[in-house]
Amino acid sequence: MIRLIGNLSNHNNYEYSGEDAQKIISALNAELKLLRAKFQAGLSKRATGEFRLK
């Protein structure tokens, strides 16, 4: 699905400015940063030997 966002860069189908493109890229980077943090938190919980149900 993320790859489909790249279709928005096609000037034949969409009109956008450099500022618009930067806003999209910034929003995606912010979401990726949150995703990385969630995975890192999950990995650190596993490393501490925290109890979990299987």
C-alpha positions, 0 to 999 in steps of 0.5 A: 500500500505504501508503494501506491502512494508513489503514484501521487507523484505522477503529474499526469494524474495529480497536480501538486506543489513542492510544498505539497510533496514535502507535506506528504513526505513529512507525514509519512516520515512521522508515521514511520518514526512512530512505527519504529518506536513501537517495534523498538518498544516491543523488542525491548520488552522481550529482551527484559524477560517480561511475562507474556501469555503464549 
